[in-house]
Amino acid sequence: MERTATIREQMEEFLHKNEMTINRFAEISGVNSGTLSNILNGNRPISMQQLDRITLGMGLEEGYFYELYIDECIFHATPDWRRLGPYLHRCAELGKLDCLDKAVRMTMDNISYSPLLFETAELFFKEGKHEAAVLLYKSVAESERFQHSERLALCQYRLFTLGLTDDQEINSRAAVYFEPYIDRLDEVYQLDALKELINLNVSLNRWNKVDELADKMGRIASIQYQYEVGRLGQEVRGKKPVVFYKLYSYLVKATVCYERGAFDLALKYVSMYSEPEWLKEESNEEELRIINQFNEWAEANRYLYKLMAGNDGALSEYVKYIADKEDEIFLAICNIMIAANRYQLQVDHILDRFKGYIELKEQRNHIGEIIQQITADRYTRLLAELGIYYLNLKQFNKGLQLILDSLEKSIAINSDNGMLRCMGLFEQFREFSTIDLQQKYRELVCKVQMLNEKKIGISLKY
């Protein structure tokens, strides 16, 4: 195989071909002529700044020499962080992730670089250079896999959050893999990690696991809140004040009860996050905003739980309450359709009034964004419930089309629950479907079969 010319050899060839002196190239590149001479003679390593200037002076694209630079200037002798650090940053800036990955893997032969790589990964994470950060976190985690360090746990936390997708199968495996690391995290990160793990399990409808994690969040939040009070306001700061996580644990417990049909118990938990007697007397502005948001959720959920318990009079109160709260309308429509199908309620007027909210888009509330995975799962459920509603009204074409829309979305997010629900419904009403709808259904079933075959392959692999 033909040997690739070194950086120095290519510089010499450029000067020779263009009949250019070192002094002239120094003017073009902005690199001192004495420095260039020492570089060409092999007496001086090339810094990243010099490499970029030389590359530009030769009229080449940014990063042209980066692959050669790894071997020639970073690892030719003992690795030097003064060159390696800037190299990683430039690779991240230019998106040269193959070069970054190769350099990092070579670096991990020397475990002493692990803390520096971790710090760089954290910087990339904060700067939004997530693909580069993932490569660094993976390498650090691999190098410390036999250690029970906080750094390893934080690497796994970052990899968990950065690795989430619309695919529920992938997210399911990520949740199971990450959970054992929560107890090793520093307390600053523990509650945030529990919140994200809870939300992911909500999107997967794993209510037993959600219940377990909510209990754990409540215990940790209680301890940290008492510590804050005892330390005269010196807070253990996560993304949100500790009061949020304590209230959130109760809200999640109420949601679990709701999903299990225990509406009276759900209402008990509502009172625990709407009327928290354990709050310290003085709350700051951020805490008050959080408390007010939970009070809003409590009022909406009281109407919802009464409605789901069979009190159809709560429907008008629920609709009236959420009408001017745009952040609550999408979720409310999902809940209303479930209740409408359960109790055969007529809700055409509600659907007509809020038709602009029956679409998949980012959902937010006063204290943050609702994770994409929960929104996507709710949307597939909403489409299915709308389909059931119209099937019950004997509007079969409209109902079955919505069932197929839900099936298609369930396939997109790899939701087993969604796919089984939709296929069961279509088979139940197949005799009322048109030829076009049957053809569409067959195409979607083929996609489901392909997904299942892929899952079997993954299971065998692991």
Secondary structure as a PSIPRED ss2 file (coil, helix, strand):
# PSIPRED VFORMAT (PSIPRED V4.0)

   1 M C   1.000  0.000  0.000
   2 E C   1.000  0.000  0.000
   3 R C   1.000  0.000  0.000
   4 T C   1.000  0.000  0.000
   5 A C   1.000  0.000  0.000
   6 T C   1.000  0.000  0.000
   7 I H   0.000  1.000  0.000
   8 R H   0.000  1.000  0.000
   9 E H   0.000  1.000  0.000
  10 Q H   0.000  1.000  0.000
  11 M H   0.000  1.000  0.000
  12 E H   0.000  1.000  0.000
  13 E H   0.000  1.000  0.000
  14 F H   0.000  1.000  0.000
  15 L H   0.000  1.000  0.000
  16 H H   0.000  1.000  0.000
  17 K H   0.000  1.000  0.000
  18 N C   1.000  0.000  0.000
  19 E C   1.000  0.000  0.000
  20 M C   1.000  0.000  0.000
  21 T C   1.000  0.000  0.000
  22 I H   0.000  1.000  0.000
  23 N H   0.000  1.000  0.000
  24 R H   0.000  1.000  0.000
  25 F H   0.000  1.000  0.000
  26 A H   0.000  1.000  0.000
  27 E H   0.000  1.000  0.000
  28 I H   0.000  1.000  0.000
  29 S H   0.000  1.000  0.000
  30 G C   1.000  0.000  0.000
  31 V C   1.000  0.000  0.000
  32 N C   1.000  0.000  0.000
  33 S H   0.000  1.000  0.000
  34 G H   0.000  1.000  0.000
  35 T H   0.000  1.000  0.000
  36 L H   0.000  1.000  0.000
  37 S H   0.000  1.000  0.000
  38 N H   0.000  1.000  0.000
  39 I H   0.000  1.000  0.000
  40 L H   0.000  1.000  0.000
  41 N C   1.000  0.000  0.000
  42 G C   1.000  0.000  0.000
  43 N C   1.000  0.000  0.000
  44 R C   1.000  0.000  0.000
  45 P C   1.000  0.000  0.000
  46 I C   1.000  0.000  0.000
  47 S C   1.000  0.000  0.000
  48 M H   0.000  1.000  0.000
  49 Q H   0.000  1.000  0.000
  50 Q H   0.000  1.000  0.000
  51 L H   0.000  1.000  0.000
  52 D H   0.000  1.000  0.000
  53 R H   0.000  1.000  0.000
  54 I H   0.000  1.000  0.000
  55 T H   0.000  1.000  0.000
  56 L H   0.000  1.000  0.000
  57 G H   0.000  1.000  0.000
  58 M C   1.000  0.000  0.000
  59 G C   1.000  0.000  0.000
  60 L C   1.000  0.000  0.000
  61 E C   1.000  0.000  0.000
  62 E C   1.000  0.000  0.000
  63 G C   1.000  0.000  0.000
  64 Y C   1.000  0.000  0.000
  65 F C   1.000  0.000  0.000
  66 Y H   0.000  1.000  0.000
  67 E H   0.000  1.000  0.000
  68 L H   0.000  1.000  0.000
  69 Y H   0.000  1.000  0.000
  70 I H   0.000  1.000  0.000
  71 D H   0.000  1.000  0.000
  72 E H   0.000  1.000  0.000
  73 C H   0.000  1.000  0.000
  74 I H   0.000  1.000  0.000
  75 F C   1.000  0.000  0.000
  76 H C   1.000  0.000  0.000
  77 A C   1.000  0.000  0.000
  78 T C   1.000  0.000  0.000
  79 P C   1.000  0.000  0.000
  80 D C   1.000  0.000  0.000
  81 W H   0.000  1.000  0.000
  82 R H   0.000  1.000  0.000
  83 R H   0.000  1.000  0.000
  84 L H   0.000  1.000  0.000
  85 G H   0.000  1.000  0.000
  86 P H   0.000  1.000  0.000
  87 Y H   0.000  1.000  0.000
  88 L H   0.000  1.000  0.000
  89 H H   0.000  1.000  0.000
  90 R H   0.000  1.000  0.000
  91 C H   0.000  1.000  0.000
  92 A H   0.000  1.000  0.000
  93 E H   0.000  1.000  0.000
  94 L H   0.000  1.000  0.000
  95 G C   1.000  0.000  0.000
  96 K C   1.000  0.000  0.000
  97 L H   0.000  1.000  0.000
  98 D H   0.000  1.000  0.000
  99 C H   0.000  1.000  0.000
 100 L H   0.000  1.000  0.000
 101 D H   0.000  1.000  0.000
 102 K H   0.000  1.000  0.000
 103 A H   0.000  1.000  0.000
 104 V H   0.000  1.000  0.000
 105 R H   0.000  1.000  0.000
 106 M H   0.000  1.000  0.000
 107 T H   0.000  1.000  0.000
 108 M C   1.000  0.000  0.000
 109 D C   1.000  0.000  0.000
 110 N C   1.000  0.000  0.000
 111 I H   0.000  1.000  0.000
 112 S H   0.000  1.000  0.000
 113 Y H   0.000  1.000  0.000
 114 S H   0.000  1.000  0.000
 115 P H   0.000  1.000  0.000
 116 L H   0.000  1.000  0.000
 117 L H   0.000  1.000  0.000
 118 F H   0.000  1.000  0.000
 119 E H   0.000  1.000  0.000
 120 T H   0.000  1.000  0.000
 121 A H   0.000  1.000  0.000
 122 E H   0.000  1.000  0.000
 123 L H   0.000  1.000  0.000
 124 F H   0.000  1.000  0.000
 125 F H   0.000  1.000  0.000
 126 K H   0.000  1.000  0.000
 127 E H   0.000  1.000  0.000
 128 G C   1.000  0.000  0.000
 129 K C   1.000  0.000  0.000
 130 H H   0.000  1.000  0.000
 131 E H   0.000  1.000  0.000
 132 A H   0.000  1.000  0.000
 133 A H   0.000  1.000  0.000
 134 V H   0.000  1.000  0.000
 135 L H   0.000  1.000  0.000
 136 L H   0.000  1.000  0.000
 137 Y H   0.000  1.000  0.000
 138 K H   0.000  1.000  0.000
 139 S H   0.000  1.000  0.000
 140 V H   0.000  1.000  0.000
 141 A H   0.000  1.000  0.000
 142 E H   0.000  1.000  0.000
 143 S H   0.000  1.000  0.000
 144 E C   1.000  0.000  0.000
 145 R C   1.000  0.000  0.000
 146 F C   1.000  0.000  0.000
 147 Q C   1.000  0.000  0.000
 148 H C   1.000  0.000  0.000
 149 S C   1.000  0.000  0.000
 150 E H   0.000  1.000  0.000
 151 R H   0.000  1.000  0.000
 152 L H   0.000  1.000  0.000
 153 A H   0.000  1.000  0.000
 154 L H   0.000  1.000  0.000
 155 C H   0.000  1.000  0.000
 156 Q H   0.000  1.000  0.000
 157 Y H   0.000  1.000  0.000
 158 R H   0.000  1.000  0.000
 159 L H   0.000  1.000  0.000
 160 F H   0.000  1.000  0.000
 161 T H   0.000  1.000  0.000
 162 L H   0.000  1.000  0.000
 163 G C   1.000  0.000  0.000
 164 L C   1.000  0.000  0.000
 165 T C   1.000  0.000  0.000
 166 D C   1.000  0.000  0.000
 167 D C   1.000  0.000  0.000
 168 Q H   0.000  1.000  0.000
 169 E H   0.000  1.000  0.000
 170 I H   0.000  1.000  0.000
 171 N H   0.000  1.000  0.000
 172 S H   0.000  1.000  0.000
 173 R H   0.000  1.000  0.000
 174 A H   0.000  1.000  0.000
 175 A H   0.000  1.000  0.000
 176 V H   0.000  1.000  0.000
 177 Y H   0.000  1.000  0.000
 178 F H   0.000  1.000  0.000
 179 E H   0.000  1.000  0.000
 180 P H   0.000  1.000  0.000
 181 Y H   0.000  1.000  0.000
 182 I H   0.000  1.000  0.000
 183 D H   0.000  1.000  0.000
 184 R H   0.000  1.000  0.000
 185 L C   1.000  0.000  0.000
 186 D C   1.000  0.000  0.000
 187 E H   0.000  1.000  0.000
 188 V H   0.000  1.000  0.000
 189 Y H   0.000  1.000  0.000
 190 Q H   0.000  1.000  0.000
 191 L H   0.000  1.000  0.000
 192 D H   0.000  1.000  0.000
 193 A H   0.000  1.000  0.000
 194 L H   0.000  1.000  0.000
 195 K H   0.000  1.000  0.000
 196 E H   0.000  1.000  0.000
 197 L H   0.000  1.000  0.000
 198 I H   0.000  1.000  0.000
 199 N H   0.000  1.000  0.000
 200 L H   0.000  1.000  0.000
 201 N H   0.000  1.000  0.000
 202 V H   0.000  1.000  0.000
 203 S H   0.000  1.000  0.000
 204 L C   1.000  0.000  0.000
 205 N C   1.000  0.000  0.000
 206 R C   1.000  0.000  0.000
 207 W H   0.000  1.000  0.000
 208 N H   0.000  1.000  0.000
 209 K H   0.000  1.000  0.000
 210 V H   0.000  1.000  0.000
 211 D H   0.000  1.000  0.000
 212 E H   0.000  1.000  0.000
 213 L H   0.000  1.000  0.000
 214 A H   0.000  1.000  0.000
 215 D H   0.000  1.000  0.000
 216 K H   0.000  1.000  0.000
 217 M H   0.000  1.000  0.000
 218 G H   0.000  1.000  0.000
 219 R H   0.000  1.000  0.000
 220 I H   0.000  1.000  0.000
 221 A H   0.000  1.000  0.000
 222 S H   0.000  1.000  0.000
 223 I H   0.000  1.000  0.000
 224 Q H   0.000  1.000  0.000
 225 Y H   0.000  1.000  0.000
 226 Q H   0.000  1.000  0.000
 227 Y H   0.000  1.000  0.000
 228 E H   0.000  1.000  0.000
 229 V H   0.000  1.000  0.000
 230 G H   0.000  1.000  0.000
 231 R C   1.000  0.000  0.000
 232 L C   1.000  0.000  0.000
 233 G C   1.000  0.000  0.000
 234 Q C   1.000  0.000  0.000
 235 E C   1.000  0.000  0.000
 236 V C   1.000  0.000  0.000
 237 R C   1.000  0.000  0.000
 238 G C   1.000  0.000  0.000
 239 K C   1.000  0.000  0.000
 240 K C   1.000  0.000  0.000
 241 P C   1.000  0.000  0.000
 242 V H   0.000  1.000  0.000
 243 V H   0.000  1.000  0.000
 244 F H   0.000  1.000  0.000
 245 Y H   0.000  1.000  0.000
 246 K H   0.000  1.000  0.000
 247 L H   0.000  1.000  0.000
 248 Y H   0.000  1.000  0.000
 249 S H   0.000  1.000  0.000
 250 Y H   0.000  1.000  0.000
 251 L H   0.000  1.000  0.000
 252 V H   0.000  1.000  0.000
 253 K H   0.000  1.000  0.000
 254 A H   0.000  1.000  0.000
 255 T H   0.000  1.000  0.000
 256 V H   0.000  1.000  0.000
 257 C H   0.000  1.000  0.000
 258 Y H   0.000  1.000  0.000
 259 E H   0.000  1.000  0.000
 260 R C   1.000  0.000  0.000
 261 G C   1.000  0.000  0.000
 262 A C   1.000  0.000  0.000
 263 F H   0.000  1.000  0.000
 264 D H   0.000  1.000  0.000
 265 L H   0.000  1.000  0.000
 266 A H   0.000  1.000  0.000
 267 L H   0.000  1.000  0.000
 268 K H   0.000  1.000  0.000
 269 Y H   0.000  1.000  0.000
 270 V H   0.000  1.000  0.000
 271 S H   0.000  1.000  0.000
 272 M H   0.000  1.000  0.000
 273 Y H   0.000  1.000  0.000
 274 S H   0.000  1.000  0.000
 275 E C   1.000  0.000  0.000
 276 P C   1.000  0.000  0.000
 277 E C   1.000  0.000  0.000
 278 W C   1.000  0.000  0.000
 279 L C   1.000  0.000  0.000
 280 K C   1.000  0.000  0.000
 281 E C   1.000  0.000  0.000
 282 E C   1.000  0.000  0.000
 283 S C   1.000  0.000  0.000
 284 N C   1.000  0.000  0.000
 285 E H   0.000  1.000  0.000
 286 E H   0.000  1.000  0.000
 287 E H   0.000  1.000  0.000
 288 L H   0.000  1.000  0.000
 289 R H   0.000  1.000  0.000
 290 I H   0.000  1.000  0.000
 291 I H   0.000  1.000  0.000
 292 N H   0.000  1.000  0.000
 293 Q H   0.000  1.000  0.000
 294 F H   0.000  1.000  0.000
 295 N H   0.000  1.000  0.000
 296 E H   0.000  1.000  0.000
 297 W H   0.000  1.000  0.000
 298 A H   0.000  1.000  0.000
 299 E H   0.000  1.000  0.000
 300 A H   0.000  1.000  0.000
 301 N H   0.000  1.000  0.000
 302 R H   0.000  1.000  0.000
 303 Y H   0.000  1.000  0.000
 304 L H   0.000  1.000  0.000
 305 Y H   0.000  1.000  0.000
 306 K H   0.000  1.000  0.000
 307 L H   0.000  1.000  0.000
 308 M H   0.000  1.000  0.000
 309 A C   1.000  0.000  0.000
 310 G C   1.000  0.000  0.000
 311 N C   1.000  0.000  0.000
 312 D C   1.000  0.000  0.000
 313 G C   1.000  0.000  0.000
 314 A H   0.000  1.000  0.000
 315 L H   0.000  1.000  0.000
 316 S H   0.000  1.000  0.000
 317 E H   0.000  1.000  0.000
 318 Y H   0.000  1.000  0.000
 319 V H   0.000  1.000  0.000
 320 K H   0.000  1.000  0.000
 321 Y H   0.000  1.000  0.000
 322 I H   0.000  1.000  0.000
 323 A C   1.000  0.000  0.000
 324 D C   1.000  0.000  0.000
 325 K C   1.000  0.000  0.000
 326 E H   0.000  1.000  0.000
 327 D H   0.000  1.000  0.000
 328 E H   0.000  1.000  0.000
 329 I H   0.000  1.000  0.000
 330 F H   0.000  1.000  0.000
 331 L H   0.000  1.000  0.000
 332 A H   0.000  1.000  0.000
 333 I H   0.000  1.000  0.000
 334 C H   0.000  1.000  0.000
 335 N H   0.000  1.000  0.000
 336 I H   0.000  1.000  0.000
 337 M H   0.000  1.000  0.000
 338 I H   0.000  1.000  0.000
 339 A H   0.000  1.000  0.000
 340 A H   0.000  1.000  0.000
 341 N H   0.000  1.000  0.000
 342 R H   0.000  1.000  0.000
 343 Y H   0.000  1.000  0.000
 344 Q C   1.000  0.000  0.000
 345 L C   1.000  0.000  0.000
 346 Q C   1.000  0.000  0.000
 347 V C   1.000  0.000  0.000
 348 D H   0.000  1.000  0.000
 349 H H   0.000  1.000  0.000
 350 I H   0.000  1.000  0.000
 351 L H   0.000  1.000  0.000
 352 D H   0.000  1.000  0.000
 353 R H   0.000  1.000  0.000
 354 F C   1.000  0.000  0.000
 355 K H   0.000  1.000  0.000
 356 G H   0.000  1.000  0.000
 357 Y H   0.000  1.000  0.000
 358 I C   1.000  0.000  0.000
 359 E C   1.000  0.000  0.000
 360 L C   1.000  0.000  0.000
 361 K C   1.000  0.000  0.000
 362 E C   1.000  0.000  0.000
 363 Q C   1.000  0.000  0.000
 364 R E   0.000  0.000  1.000
 365 N E   0.000  0.000  1.000
 366 H C   1.000  0.000  0.000
 367 I C   1.000  0.000  0.000
 368 G E   0.000  0.000  1.000
 369 E E   0.000  0.000  1.000
 370 I C   1.000  0.000  0.000
 371 I C   1.000  0.000  0.000
 372 Q H   0.000  1.000  0.000
 373 Q H   0.000  1.000  0.000
 374 I H   0.000  1.000  0.000
 375 T H   0.000  1.000  0.000
 376 A H   0.000  1.000  0.000
 377 D H   0.000  1.000  0.000
 378 R H   0.000  1.000  0.000
 379 Y H   0.000  1.000  0.000
 380 T H   0.000  1.000  0.000
 381 R H   0.000  1.000  0.000
 382 L H   0.000  1.000  0.000
 383 L H   0.000  1.000  0.000
 384 A H   0.000  1.000  0.000
 385 E H   0.000  1.000  0.000
 386 L H   0.000  1.000  0.000
 387 G H   0.000  1.000  0.000
 388 I H   0.000  1.000  0.000
 389 Y H   0.000  1.000  0.000
 390 Y H   0.000  1.000  0.000
 391 L H   0.000  1.000  0.000
 392 N H   0.000  1.000  0.000
 393 L C   1.000  0.000  0.000
 394 K C   1.000  0.000  0.000
 395 Q C   1.000  0.000  0.000
 396 F H   0.000  1.000  0.000
 397 N H   0.000  1.000  0.000
 398 K H   0.000  1.000  0.000
 399 G H   0.000  1.000  0.000
 400 L H   0.000  1.000  0.000
 401 Q H   0.000  1.000  0.000
 402 L H   0.000  1.000  0.000
 403 I H   0.000  1.000  0.000
 404 L H   0.000  1.000  0.000
 405 D H   0.000  1.000  0.000
 406 S H   0.000  1.000  0.000
 407 L H   0.000  1.000  0.000
 408 E H   0.000  1.000  0.000
 409 K H   0.000  1.000  0.000
 410 S H   0.000  1.000  0.000
 411 I H   0.000  1.000  0.000
 412 A H   0.000  1.000  0.000
 413 I C   1.000  0.000  0.000
 414 N C   1.000  0.000  0.000
 415 S C   1.000  0.000  0.000
 416 D H   0.000  1.000  0.000
 417 N H   0.000  1.000  0.000
 418 G H   0.000  1.000  0.000
 419 M H   0.000  1.000  0.000
 420 L H   0.000  1.000  0.000
 421 R H   0.000  1.000  0.000
 422 C H   0.000  1.000  0.000
 423 M H   0.000  1.000  0.000
 424 G H   0.000  1.000  0.000
 425 L H   0.000  1.000  0.000
 426 F H   0.000  1.000  0.000
 427 E H   0.000  1.000  0.000
 428 Q H   0.000  1.000  0.000
 429 F C   1.000  0.000  0.000
 430 R H   0.000  1.000  0.000
 431 E H   0.000  1.000  0.000
 432 F H   0.000  1.000  0.000
 433 S C   1.000  0.000  0.000
 434 T C   1.000  0.000  0.000
 435 I H   0.000  1.000  0.000
 436 D H   0.000  1.000  0.000
 437 L H   0.000  1.000  0.000
 438 Q H   0.000  1.000  0.000
 439 Q H   0.000  1.000  0.000
 440 K H   0.000  1.000  0.000
 441 Y H   0.000  1.000  0.000
 442 R H   0.000  1.000  0.000
 443 E H   0.000  1.000  0.000
 444 L H   0.000  1.000  0.000
 445 V H   0.000  1.000  0.000
 446 C H   0.000  1.000  0.000
 447 K H   0.000  1.000  0.000
 448 V H   0.000  1.000  0.000
 449 Q H   0.000  1.000  0.000
 450 M H   0.000  1.000  0.000
 451 L H   0.000  1.000  0.000
 452 N H   0.000  1.000  0.000
 453 E H   0.000  1.000  0.000
 454 K H   0.000  1.000  0.000
 455 K H   0.000  1.000  0.000
 456 I H   0.000  1.000  0.000
 457 G H   0.000  1.000  0.000
 458 I H   0.000  1.000  0.000
 459 S H   0.000  1.000  0.000
 460 L H   0.000  1.000  0.000
 461 K H   0.000  1.000  0.000
 462 Y C   1.000  0.000  0.000
